[in-house]
């Protein structure tokens, strides 16, 4: 809940919707035009997906998330040498685990898990502070897809669009 001023002394409370997914600025998304920062993507861009190949992007949804709802993935999570840069993701962003973490945590070779469940304080940590972070959700018309981010070293699920009744 947040308080909104109505112009006078009166304030009302407004429920803000919970955002479930999103990538921070600078996160590279693999497209048919190469890897592009998420903030440069537009509807119609063809994003490379693991499950369906190149799929046109239907919508980019931009929202601000409080720091405690954002996690930072350090380079060592994506690259054993620890080279590269950190990535910001919504804590509720689903990512695909394909390494020892999937086997130990879930007893499977691969697992789809929210990034916030992997917070260890060292390699994956929650942001601190009061400033909100801009996040970008990627949505497709036909379904949720697994997309390649961070130079293809990380797989993540796209946002789900609500199903609209045909009439």
MDTraj code that builds the backbone (N, CA, C; nanometers):
import mdtraj as md
import numpy as np

residues = "UNK UNK UNK UNK UNK UNK UNK UNK UNK UNK UNK UNK UNK UNK UNK UNK UNK UNK UNK UNK UNK UNK UNK UNK UNK UNK UNK UNK UNK UNK UNK UNK UNK UNK UNK UNK UNK UNK UNK UNK UNK UNK UNK UNK UNK UNK UNK UNK UNK UNK UNK UNK UNK UNK UNK UNK UNK UNK UNK UNK UNK UNK UNK UNK UNK UNK UNK UNK UNK UNK UNK UNK UNK UNK UNK UNK UNK UNK UNK UNK UNK UNK UNK UNK UNK UNK UNK UNK UNK UNK UNK UNK UNK UNK UNK UNK UNK UNK UNK UNK UNK UNK UNK UNK UNK UNK UNK UNK UNK UNK UNK UNK UNK UNK UNK UNK UNK UNK UNK UNK UNK UNK UNK UNK UNK UNK UNK UNK UNK UNK UNK UNK UNK UNK UNK UNK UNK UNK UNK UNK UNK UNK UNK UNK UNK UNK UNK UNK UNK UNK UNK UNK UNK UNK UNK UNK UNK UNK UNK UNK UNK UNK UNK UNK UNK UNK UNK".split()
xyz = np.array([
    [0.0845, -0.1181, 0.0000],
    [0.0000, 0.0000, 0.0000],
    [0.0887, 0.1240, 0.0000],
    [0.0422, 0.2238, -0.0681],
    [0.1103, 0.3517, -0.0685],
    [0.0068, 0.4613, -0.0494],
    [0.0513, 0.5755, 0.0019],
    [-0.0415, 0.6861, 0.0218],
    [-0.0291, 0.7835, -0.0935],
    [-0.1416, 0.8326, -0.1398],
    [-0.1460, 0.9279, -0.2501],
    [-0.2207, 1.0515, -0.2019],
    [-0.1645, 1.1690, -0.2311],
    [-0.2304, 1.2934, -0.1946],
    [-0.3365, 1.3261, -0.2987],
    [-0.4502, 1.3766, -0.2544],
    [-0.5575, 1.4140, -0.3467],
    [-0.5588, 1.5644, -0.3720],
    [-0.4513, 1.6324, -0.3383],
    [-0.4427, 1.7754, -0.3654],
    [-0.4651, 1.8592, -0.2409],
    [-0.5411, 1.8108, -0.1465],
    [-0.5636, 1.8809, -0.0206],
    [-0.4897, 1.8088, 0.0905],
    [-0.5430, 1.8192, 0.2107],
    [-0.4819, 1.7537, 0.3251],
    [-0.5187, 1.6051, 0.3313],
    [-0.6192, 1.5665, 0.2579],
    [-0.6675, 1.4285, 0.2621],
    [-0.5761, 1.3349, 0.1824],
    [-0.5476, 1.2169, 0.2380],
    [-0.4677, 1.1157, 0.1702],
    [-0.5478, 0.9872, 0.1631],
    [-0.5304, 0.9152, 0.0563],
    [-0.5975, 0.7860, 0.0441],
    [-0.4923, 0.6776, 0.0232],
    [-0.5261, 0.5539, 0.0560],
    [-0.4349, 0.4420, 0.0345],
    [-0.4726, 0.3704, -0.0938],
    [-0.3706, 0.3390, -0.1713],
    [-0.3911, 0.2721, -0.2994],
    [-0.3076, 0.1443, -0.2994],
    [-0.3682, 0.0329, -0.3343],
    [-0.2951, -0.0928, -0.3456],
    [-0.2210, -0.0951, -0.4788],
    [-0.0909, -0.1176, -0.4736],
    [-0.0122, -0.1286, -0.5958],
    [-0.0030, -0.2754, -0.6342],
    [-0.0179, -0.3074, -0.7623],
    [-0.0118, -0.4481, -0.8019],
    [0.1279, -0.5054, -0.7813],
    [0.1351, -0.6319, -0.7425],
    [0.2612, -0.6998, -0.7240],
    [0.3151, -0.7410, -0.8601],
    [0.4336, -0.6990, -0.8918],
    [0.4969, -0.7373, -1.0174],
    [0.5768, -0.8642, -0.9928],
    [0.5629, -0.9583, -1.0820],
    [0.6216, -1.0897, -1.0597],
    [0.7550, -1.1110, -1.1297],
    [0.7865, -1.0338, -1.2301],
    [0.9054, -1.0636, -1.3076],
    [0.9742, -0.9356, -1.3498],
    [1.0876, -0.9496, -1.4114],
    [1.1529, -0.8330, -1.4686],
    [1.3037, -0.8392, -1.4597],
    [1.3656, -0.7682, -1.5536],
    [1.5104, -0.7608, -1.5644],
    [1.5535, -0.6167, -1.5462],
    [1.6654, -0.5947, -1.4793],
    [1.7169, -0.4610, -1.4587],
    [1.7826, -0.4054, -1.5832],
    [1.7998, -0.2717, -1.5890],
    [1.8637, -0.2076, -1.7041],
    [2.0005, -0.2695, -1.7317],
    [2.0315, -0.2837, -1.8593],
    [2.1612, -0.3375, -1.8989],
    [2.1640, -0.4880, -1.9162],
    [2.0578, -0.5563, -1.8749],
    [2.0548, -0.7016, -1.8916],
    [2.0449, -0.7335, -2.0397],
    [2.1391, -0.8097, -2.0894],
    [2.1415, -0.8451, -2.2310],
    [2.0408, -0.9542, -2.2624],
    [1.9583, -0.9296, -2.3637],
    [1.8580, -1.0258, -2.4092],
    [1.8962, -1.0665, -2.5513],
    [1.9036, -1.1963, -2.5779],
    [1.9414, -1.2442, -2.7100],
    [1.8257, -1.2292, -2.8076],
    [1.8499, -1.1562, -2.9165],
    [1.7495, -1.1336, -3.0216],
    [1.8091, -1.1763, -3.1557],
    [1.7282, -1.1738, -3.2591],
    [1.7797, -1.2061, -3.3922],
    [1.8746, -1.0980, -3.4435],
    [1.8775, -0.9816, -3.3791],
    [1.9717, -0.8747, -3.4123],
    [2.0935, -0.8756, -3.3206],
    [2.1104, -0.9831, -3.2437],
    [2.2202, -0.9926, -3.1479],
    [2.1698, -0.9642, -3.0074],
    [2.2635, -0.9575, -2.9142],
    [2.2245, -0.9289, -2.7760],
    [2.2000, -0.7794, -2.7594],
    [2.0831, -0.7447, -2.7027],
    [2.0471, -0.6049, -2.6812],
    [2.0127, -0.5826, -2.5349],
    [2.0469, -0.4660, -2.4797],
    [2.0030, -0.4352, -2.3433],
    [1.8507, -0.4337, -2.3376],
    [1.7953, -0.4882, -2.2318],
    [1.6501, -0.5037, -2.2201],
    [1.5758, -0.3720, -2.2399],
    [1.6341, -0.2609, -2.1975],
    [1.5648, -0.1322, -2.2083],
    [1.5541, -0.0827, -2.3527],
    [1.6252, -0.1445, -2.4475],
    [1.6169, -0.1060, -2.5884],
    [1.5168, -0.1898, -2.6666],
    [1.4616, -0.2922, -2.6057],
    [1.3678, -0.3796, -2.6770],
    [1.2334, -0.3118, -2.6960],
    [1.1689, -0.3443, -2.8085],
    [1.0371, -0.2899, -2.8410],
    [0.9474, -0.4021, -2.8909],
    [0.8154, -0.3847, -2.8804],
    [0.7258, -0.4848, -2.9374],
    [0.7600, -0.5094, -3.0843],
    [0.7586, -0.6360, -3.1231],
    [0.7938, -0.6742, -3.2595],
    [0.9356, -0.7268, -3.2723],
    [1.0256, -0.6886, -3.1804],
    [1.1607, -0.7447, -3.1827],
    [1.1504, -0.8955, -3.1661],
    [1.2349, -0.9695, -3.2382],
    [1.2317, -1.1157, -3.2316],
    [1.3333, -1.1634, -3.1291],
    [1.2820, -1.2155, -3.0180],
    [1.3642, -1.2628, -2.9072],
    [1.3895, -1.4121, -2.9254],
    [1.5137, -1.4545, -2.9033],
    [1.5489, -1.5957, -2.9162],
    [1.5050, -1.6686, -2.7888],
    [1.4211, -1.7711, -2.8093],
    [1.3721, -1.8501, -2.6972],
    [1.4268, -1.9919, -2.7076],
    [1.4378, -2.0584, -2.5962],
    [1.4867, -2.1948, -2.5937],
    [1.3825, -2.2917, -2.6481],
    [1.2559, -2.2622, -2.6239],
    [1.1498, -2.3562, -2.6581],
    [1.0907, -2.3369, -2.7976],
    [1.0961, -2.2156, -2.8557],
    [1.0294, -2.1911, -2.9841],
    [1.1155, -2.1162, -3.0865],
    [1.2422, -2.0979, -3.0606],
    [1.3261, -2.0217, -3.1532],
    [1.2971, -1.8729, -3.1412],
    [1.3011, -1.8005, -3.2526],
    [1.2774, -1.6554, -3.2516],
    [1.1277, -1.6272, -3.2464],
    [1.0864, -1.5515, -3.1448],
    [0.9446, -1.5204, -3.1247],
    [0.9302, -1.3686, -3.1113],
    [0.8323, -1.3079, -3.1827],
    [0.8146, -1.1623, -3.1713],
    [0.7652, -1.1222, -3.0319],
    [0.8267, -1.0208, -2.9795],
    [0.7905, -0.9673, -2.8488],
    [0.6585, -0.8910, -2.8605],
    [0.5633, -0.9213, -2.7736],
    [0.4329, -0.8543, -2.7773],
    [0.4338, -0.7249, -2.6975],
    [0.4989, -0.7278, -2.5821],
    [0.4912, -0.6136, -2.4924],
    [0.6150, -0.6066, -2.4038],
    [0.6576, -0.4848, -2.3731],
    [0.7601, -0.4603, -2.2717],
    [0.6914, -0.3802, -2.1629],
    [0.6847, -0.4364, -2.0438],
    [0.6157, -0.3722, -1.9322],
    [0.7222, -0.3186, -1.8373],
    [0.7237, -0.1876, -1.8169],
    [0.8241, -0.1237, -1.7316],
    [0.7581, -0.0855, -1.5995],
    [0.8234, -0.1196, -1.4905],
    [0.7722, -0.0821, -1.3596],
    [0.8880, -0.0603, -1.2635],
    [0.8606, 0.0087, -1.1552],
    [0.9608, 0.0313, -1.0512],
    [0.9338, -0.0645, -0.9364],
    [1.0402, -0.1271, -0.8883],
    [1.0276, -0.2214, -0.7765],
    [1.1104, -0.1720, -0.6597],
    [1.0585, -0.1863, -0.5384],
    [1.1377, -0.1506, -0.4209],
    [1.2657, -0.2346, -0.4161],
    [1.3708, -0.1799, -0.3593],
    [1.5007, -0.2471, -0.3568],
    [1.4916, -0.3889, -0.2997],
    [1.4113, -0.4099, -0.1963],
    [1.4060, -0.5425, -0.1341],
    [1.3400, -0.6476, -0.2233],
    [1.2785, -0.6068, -0.3353],
    [1.2184, -0.7013, -0.4293],
    [1.3074, -0.7257, -0.5509],
    [1.4345, -0.6822, -0.5416],
    [1.5298, -0.6971, -0.6520],
    [1.6530, -0.7706, -0.6008],
    [1.7050, -0.8638, -0.6817],
    [1.8274, -0.9348, -0.6451],
    [1.9367, -0.9035, -0.7462],
    [2.0603, -0.9092, -0.6968],
    [2.1788, -0.8883, -0.7803],
    [2.2492, -1.0226, -0.7954],
    [2.2694, -1.0651, -0.9200],
    [2.3471, -1.1848, -0.9485],
    [2.4883, -1.1409, -0.9803],
    [2.5821, -1.1830, -0.9013],
    [2.7223, -1.1480, -0.9224],
    [2.7770, -1.2285, -1.0411],
    [2.8852, -1.1802, -1.1045],
    [2.9408, -1.2498, -1.2213],
    [2.9787, -1.3953, -1.1940],
    [3.0202, -1.4271, -1.0732],
    [3.0625, -1.5638, -1.0413],
    [2.9478, -1.6642, -1.0527],
    [2.8228, -1.6171, -1.0485],
    [2.7080, -1.7066, -1.0648],
    [2.7003, -1.7548, -1.2092],
    [2.7370, -1.6673, -1.3028],
    [2.7233, -1.6977, -1.4442],
    [2.8514, -1.7493, -1.5079],
    [2.9656, -1.7171, -1.4492],
    [3.0943, -1.7497, -1.5091],
    [3.1884, -1.7947, -1.3980],
    [3.2459, -1.9121, -1.4113],
    [3.3308, -1.9649, -1.3049],
    [3.4507, -1.8755, -1.2756],
    [3.4994, -1.8013, -1.3755],
    [3.6108, -1.7095, -1.3524],
    [3.5643, -1.5800, -1.2849],
    [3.4348, -1.5579, -1.2802],
    [3.3824, -1.4373, -1.2167],
    [3.3966, -1.3138, -1.3025],
    [3.4199, -1.3342, -1.4325],
    [3.4328, -1.2203, -1.5233],
    [3.2944, -1.1675, -1.5581],
    [3.2901, -1.0466, -1.6072],
    [3.1630, -0.9906, -1.6510],
    [3.1073, -0.8918, -1.5511],
    [2.9767, -0.8747, -1.5571],
    [2.9111, -0.7749, -1.4729],
    [2.7968, -0.8379, -1.3969],
    [2.7496, -0.7685, -1.2955],
    [2.6343, -0.8143, -1.2182],
    [2.5067, -0.7860, -1.2963],
    [2.4033, -0.8650, -1.2694],
    [2.2727, -0.8461, -1.3304],
    [2.1695, -0.8270, -1.2216],
    [2.0723, -0.7407, -1.2478],
    [1.9617, -0.7196, -1.1555],
    [1.8377, -0.7882, -1.2103],
    [1.7672, -0.8593, -1.1211],
    [1.6443, -0.9292, -1.1574],
    [1.5427, -0.9074, -1.0461],
    [1.4155, -0.9121, -1.0822],
    [1.3117, -0.9128, -0.9793],
    [1.3307, -1.0399, -0.8966],
    [1.3090, -1.0312, -0.7671],
    [1.3208, -1.1492, -0.6817],
    [1.2240, -1.2577, -0.7260],
    [1.1115, -1.2190, -0.7859],
    [1.0107, -1.3152, -0.8324],
    [1.0367, -1.3641, -0.9759],
    [1.1441, -1.3144, -1.0393],
    [1.1770, -1.3579, -1.1748],
    [1.2184, -1.5044, -1.1727],
    [1.1554, -1.5853, -1.2558],
    [1.1906, -1.7268, -1.2635],
    [1.3111, -1.7446, -1.3557],
    [1.4105, -1.8202, -1.3054],
    [1.5277, -1.8523, -1.3858],
    [1.5429, -2.0039, -1.3900],
    [1.6129, -2.0505, -1.4913],
    [1.6340, -2.1939, -1.5094],
    [1.7703, -2.2306, -1.4519],
    [1.7700, -2.3250, -1.3592],
    [1.8949, -2.3790, -1.3054],
    [1.9292, -2.5041, -1.3833],
    [2.0558, -2.5124, -1.4269],
    [2.1003, -2.6300, -1.5019],
    [2.2320, -2.6819, -1.4480],
    [2.2601, -2.6553, -1.3227],
    [2.3885, -2.6952, -1.2662],
    [2.3680, -2.7692, -1.1343],
    [2.4711, -2.7731, -1.0531],
    [2.4671, -2.8453, -0.9263],
    [2.3550, -2.7970, -0.8352],
    [2.3167, -2.6691, -0.8459],
    [2.2093, -2.6165, -0.7599],
    [2.0770, -2.6889, -0.7848],
    [2.0473, -2.7182, -0.9112],
    [1.9226, -2.7893, -0.9434],
    [1.9243, -2.9290, -0.8830],
    [2.0386, -2.9964, -0.8910],
    [2.0484, -3.1323, -0.8370],
    [2.0395, -3.1335, -0.6846],
    [2.1096, -3.0424, -0.6203],
    [2.1129, -3.0418, -0.4736],
    [1.9825, -2.9889, -0.4138],
    [1.9304, -2.8798, -0.4681],
    [1.8122, -2.8172, -0.4094],
    [1.6821, -2.8870, -0.4467],
    [1.6745, -2.9406, -0.5703],
    [1.5470, -2.9929, -0.6187],
    [1.5533, -3.1382, -0.6647],
    [1.6728, -3.1981, -0.6630],
    [1.6867, -3.3371, -0.7047],
    [1.6605, -3.3576, -0.8527],
    [1.6796, -3.2533, -0.9342],
    [1.6535, -3.2605, -1.0780],
    [1.7729, -3.2053, -1.1551],
    [1.7806, -3.2413, -1.2837],
    [1.8870, -3.1873, -1.3683],
    [1.8637, -3.0413, -1.4006],
    [1.7367, -3.0005, -1.4155],
    [1.7011, -2.8605, -1.4388],
    [1.5825, -2.8249, -1.3510],
    [1.5743, -2.6979, -1.3148],
    [1.4627, -2.6514, -1.2311],
    [1.4342, -2.5055, -1.2638],
    [1.3063, -2.4691, -1.2622],
    [1.2630, -2.3304, -1.2807],
    [1.2343, -2.2761, -1.1413],
    [1.3067, -2.1733, -1.1001],
    [1.2984, -2.1238, -0.9628],
    [1.3040, -1.9712, -0.9605],
    [1.2361, -1.9114, -0.8637],
    [1.2417, -1.7661, -0.8474],
    [1.3803, -1.7264, -0.7974],
    [1.4353, -1.6204, -0.8538],
    [1.5701, -1.5748, -0.8193],
    [1.5834, -1.5470, -0.6698],
    [1.4792, -1.4958, -0.6074],
    [1.4840, -1.4650, -0.4644],
    [1.5068, -1.5862, -0.3754],
    [1.4712, -1.7044, -0.4235],
    [1.4923, -1.8277, -0.3458],
    [1.6385, -1.8687, -0.3425],
    [1.7201, -1.8087, -0.4282],
    [1.8616, -1.8445, -0.4374],
    [1.9523, -1.7485, -0.3620],
    [1.8952, -1.6496, -0.2954],
    [1.9756, -1.5493, -0.2247],
    [2.0633, -1.6176, -0.1203],
    [2.1945, -1.5921, -0.1313],
    [2.2902, -1.6461, -0.0344],
    [2.3698, -1.5356, 0.0345],
    [2.3480, -1.4114, -0.0064],
    [2.4156, -1.2982, 0.0557],
    [2.5531, -1.2686, -0.0031],
    [2.6102, -1.3627, -0.0766],
    [2.7430, -1.3427, -0.1348],
    [2.7348, -1.3302, -0.2870],
    [2.6878, -1.4345, -0.3530],
    [2.6829, -1.4354, -0.4989],
    [2.5488, -1.3861, -0.5521],
    [2.4450, -1.4080, -0.4755],
    [2.3112, -1.3594, -0.5095],
    [2.2587, -1.2894, -0.3854],
    [2.2315, -1.1595, -0.3973],
    [2.1900, -1.0828, -0.2789],
    [2.0756, -0.9893, -0.3133],
    [1.9992, -0.9530, -0.2117],
    [1.8926, -0.8540, -0.2296],
    [1.9543, -0.7150, -0.2265],
    [1.8963, -0.6250, -0.3043],
    [1.9427, -0.4864, -0.3009],
    [1.9008, -0.4235, -0.1693],
    [1.9732, -0.3216, -0.1306],
    [1.9392, -0.2468, -0.0101],
    [1.9161, -0.1022, -0.0484],
    [1.8518, -0.0308, 0.0400],
    [1.8270, 0.1097, 0.0154],
    [1.6811, 0.1374, -0.0138],
    [1.6516, 0.2644, -0.0298],
    [1.5129, 0.3057, -0.0479],
    [1.4767, 0.3317, -0.1936],
    [1.5763, 0.3524, -0.2771],
    [1.5475, 0.3888, -0.4160],
    [1.4911, 0.2697, -0.4936],
    [1.3806, 0.2894, -0.5654],
    [1.3263, 0.1808, -0.6473],
    [1.4148, 0.1553, -0.7690],
    [1.4027, 0.0363, -0.8244],
    [1.4781, -0.0040, -0.9427],
    [1.3811, -0.0255, -1.0579],
    [1.4159, 0.0267, -1.1758],
    [1.3342, 0.0032, -1.2951],
    [1.3551, -0.1402, -1.3419],
    [1.2447, -0.2093, -1.3651],
    [1.2498, -0.3458, -1.4166],
    [1.1678, -0.3543, -1.5442],
    [1.2086, -0.4442, -1.6325],
    [1.1452, -0.4617, -1.7621],
    [1.0963, -0.6056, -1.7739],
    [0.9651, -0.6217, -1.7888],
    [0.9057, -0.7532, -1.8122],
    [0.8871, -0.7712, -1.9615],
    [0.9166, -0.8903, -2.0108],
    [0.8989, -0.9218, -2.1523],
    [0.7836, -1.0197, -2.1657],
    [0.6878, -0.9869, -2.2520],
    [0.5696, -1.0716, -2.2676],
    [0.5464, -1.1019, -2.4156],
    [0.4994, -1.2242, -2.4403],
    [0.4699, -1.2708, -2.5750],
    [0.3217, -1.3031, -2.5836],
    [0.2654, -1.2936, -2.7049],
    [0.1223, -1.3188, -2.7235],
    [0.0825, -1.4635, -2.7030],
    [0.1649, -1.5550, -2.7498],
    [0.1213, -1.6944, -2.7540],
    [0.1414, -1.7728, -2.6248],
    [0.2438, -1.7428, -2.5466],
    [0.2716, -1.8229, -2.4267],
    [0.3869, -1.7621, -2.3485],
    [0.4157, -1.8252, -2.2385],
    [0.5366, -1.7928, -2.1632],
    [0.6505, -1.8698, -2.2287],
    [0.7662, -1.8064, -2.2429],
    [0.8807, -1.8708, -2.3077],
    [1.0028, -1.8631, -2.2184],
    [1.1007, -1.9488, -2.2479],
    [1.2303, -1.9443, -2.1813],
    [1.3235, -1.8666, -2.2731],
    [1.3749, -1.7540, -2.2224],
    [1.4594, -1.6662, -2.3031],
    [1.6030, -1.6707, -2.2530],
    [1.6953, -1.6368, -2.3414],
    [1.8367, -1.6376, -2.3077],
    [1.8802, -1.4962, -2.2704],
    [1.9427, -1.4848, -2.1542],
    [1.9941, -1.3547, -2.1099],
    [2.1411, -1.3696, -2.0730],
    [2.2055, -1.2581, -2.0490],
    [2.3437, -1.2553, -2.0010],
    [2.4372, -1.3348, -2.0913],
    [2.4322, -1.3059, -2.2212],
    [2.5198, -1.3744, -2.3145],
    [2.4858, -1.5207, -2.3345],
    [2.3629, -1.5579, -2.3011],
    [2.3199, -1.6964, -2.3168],
    [2.3584, -1.7853, -2.2002],
    [2.4252, -1.7283, -2.0980],
    [2.4683, -1.8098, -1.9842],
    [2.3575, -1.8305, -1.8821],
    [2.2481, -1.7569, -1.8952],
    [2.1376, -1.7691, -1.8016],
    [2.0075, -1.7761, -1.8801],
    [1.9196, -1.8653, -1.8377],
    [1.7882, -1.8785, -1.8990],
    [1.6843, -1.8292, -1.8003],
    [1.5838, -1.7573, -1.8501],
    [1.4796, -1.7035, -1.7631],
    [1.3446, -1.7146, -1.8326],
    [1.2389, -1.7190, -1.7529],
    [1.1024, -1.7262, -1.8066],
    [1.0516, -1.5863, -1.8379],
    [0.9778, -1.5751, -1.9462],
    [0.9145, -1.4478, -1.9794],
    [0.7905, -1.4287, -1.8926],
    [0.7330, -1.3100, -1.8988],
    [0.6097, -1.2823, -1.8251],
    [0.4942, -1.3573, -1.8885],
    [0.3886, -1.3772, -1.8115],
    [0.2673, -1.4402, -1.8622],
    [0.1655, -1.3307, -1.8879],
    [0.1095, -1.3288, -2.0074],
    [0.0008, -1.2347, -2.0360],
    [-0.1305, -1.3015, -1.9960],
    [-0.2251, -1.2249, -1.9458],
    [-0.3544, -1.2847, -1.9129],
    [-0.4232, -1.3351, -2.0382],
    [-0.4905, -1.4464, -2.0250],
    [-0.5646, -1.5044, -2.1379],
    [-0.6914, -1.4224, -2.1571],
    [-0.7144, -1.3767, -2.2809],
    [-0.8342, -1.2973, -2.3092],
    [-0.9369, -1.3847, -2.3785],
    [-1.0598, -1.3708, -2.3362],
    [-1.1679, -1.4484, -2.3979],
    [-1.1917, -1.4003, -2.5396],
    [-1.2156, -1.4963, -2.6280],
    [-1.2443, -1.4607, -2.7678],
    [-1.3939, -1.4480, -2.7830],
    [-1.4361, -1.3442, -2.8522],
    [-1.5793, -1.3245, -2.8615],
    [-1.6266, -1.2791, -2.9886],
])
top = md.Topology()
chain = top.add_chain()
for i, resn in enumerate(residues, 1):
    res = top.add_residue(resn, chain, resSeq=i)
    for name in ("N", "CA", "C"):
        top.add_atom(name, md.element.get_by_symbol(name[0]), res)
traj = md.Trajectory(xyz[None], top)
